[in-house]
Amino acid sequence: MVDPTQIREHLEVVGSDGEHVGRVDHVIGDRIELARLDLVGGFKHHMIPVSWVHHVDGHVHLNVTKDEAKARWTEKHQA
């Protein structure tokens, strides 16, 4: 399991296929909130679980592909 404190704001998130998934906006508990102005995700915040993270170096590398991440991410509901 990756230490969530390694996941910092503005790091690029890439799928296991090396494709751009988004950029980290915040880490909230066991979820990563992706920046909402990212061209891939549109204008909504998308949430992915920290459990999808394979490792962190200069990027956040997922253990799922970009397409899998997009199919399974959830939208953050505004209060």
C-alpha positions as CSV (number, residue, x, y, z in Angstrom):
1,M,0.0,0.0,0.0
2,V,1.3,3.4,-0.9
3,D,1.6,6.0,1.8
4,P,-1.0,8.7,1.0
5,T,1.4,11.5,2.2
6,Q,3.5,10.8,-0.8
7,I,0.7,12.0,-3.1
8,R,1.0,15.7,-3.4
9,E,-1.1,18.4,-5.1
10,H,-0.5,19.0,-8.8
11,L,1.3,15.7,-9.4
12,E,0.3,14.2,-12.7
13,V,-1.7,10.9,-12.4
14,V,-0.9,8.3,-15.1
15,G,-2.6,5.0,-15.9
16,S,-0.7,1.7,-16.0
17,D,-0.7,2.2,-19.8
18,G,1.3,5.5,-19.3
19,E,-1.6,7.7,-20.4
20,H,-2.6,10.9,-18.6
21,V,-5.5,10.5,-16.2
22,G,-5.4,13.8,-14.4
23,R,-3.7,15.9,-11.8
24,V,-4.0,15.6,-8.0
25,D,-6.1,18.4,-6.5
26,H,-6.3,16.9,-2.9
27,V,-6.1,13.7,-1.0
28,I,-9.2,13.2,1.2
29,G,-8.8,10.2,3.4
30,D,-8.5,7.2,1.1
31,R,-9.5,9.0,-2.0
32,I,-7.7,11.2,-4.5
33,E,-9.6,14.2,-5.8
34,L,-8.5,15.1,-9.4
35,A,-8.3,18.7,-10.5
36,R,-11.6,19.7,-12.2
37,L,-10.1,21.9,-14.9
38,D,-8.1,19.0,-16.4
39,L,-8.8,18.5,-20.1
40,V,-9.3,14.8,-19.7
41,G,-11.9,15.0,-16.9
42,G,-13.8,18.2,-17.9
43,F,-15.1,20.6,-15.3
44,K,-16.1,18.2,-12.5
45,H,-14.0,16.8,-9.7
46,H,-13.4,13.1,-10.1
47,M,-12.4,10.8,-7.2
48,I,-10.3,7.7,-7.4
49,P,-9.2,5.5,-4.5
50,V,-5.7,5.5,-3.2
51,S,-5.7,1.7,-3.5
52,W,-5.4,2.2,-7.3
53,V,-1.9,3.8,-6.8
54,H,0.9,1.5,-7.7
55,H,3.7,3.9,-6.8
56,V,4.6,7.6,-6.6
57,D,7.8,9.2,-8.0
58,G,7.5,12.4,-10.0
59,H,4.0,11.1,-11.0
60,V,1.2,9.1,-9.4
61,H,1.3,5.8,-11.2
62,L,-2.0,3.8,-11.1
63,N,-2.4,0.0,-11.4
64,V,-5.3,0.6,-13.8
65,T,-5.3,2.0,-17.3
66,K,-6.6,5.5,-18.2
67,D,-9.8,4.0,-19.7
68,E,-10.4,1.8,-16.6
69,A,-9.9,4.8,-14.3
70,K,-12.3,7.0,-16.3
71,A,-14.9,4.2,-16.4
72,R,-14.7,3.6,-12.6
73,W,-14.0,7.0,-11.1
74,T,-16.8,8.8,-9.2
75,E,-17.8,12.4,-9.3
76,K,-17.5,14.5,-6.2
77,H,-20.9,15.7,-5.1
78,Q,-21.0,19.4,-4.1
79,A,-22.6,20.2,-0.8
